[in-house]
Amino acid sequence: MVYNYFKASGPIKEFIETDVFLGNEPRPNHAGVPHRHFLPAFGALLGCTAALFANIGQRRPPWSGLQMYALFIAIGGSVGEGWFHLKEWKNARRDAMLKHYIELHPEHFVNDERPKYKDVFEPWYPMR
């Protein structure tokens, strides 16, 4: 996802504009749809609950004031959406800083040849 309101400076900004945010190297999204819609749905649920408790606090029936329910659900969903975007923005910034550090210090991240199992394990002879 591309967020134009990202404010960074220096090499981090250059890296983000070239790699992560232009789509040359997409960030993995392992969680999928439930991850994407959880925070807006949670915010809408909190808004609905707030409208319910507002009715209970005013000693009104729970189903009265449906426009208040709609308004609180919309506000809660918007807050949840903003929360999700803020979380994605922080994660993108963290990933960009980590990747930039790895690019600056490749000696700390040596990609050695992985040993094969045949070299690690001792020979096995079945006992019959």
Buried (B, 14 or more C-beta within 10 A) or exposed (E): EEEEEBEBEEEBBEBBEEBBBEEEEEBEEEEEEEEEBEBBEBBBBBBBEBBBEBBEEEEEEEEEBEEBBEEBBEBBBBBBBEBBBEEBBEEBBEBBBEBBEEEEEEEEEEEEEEEEEEEEEEEEEEEE
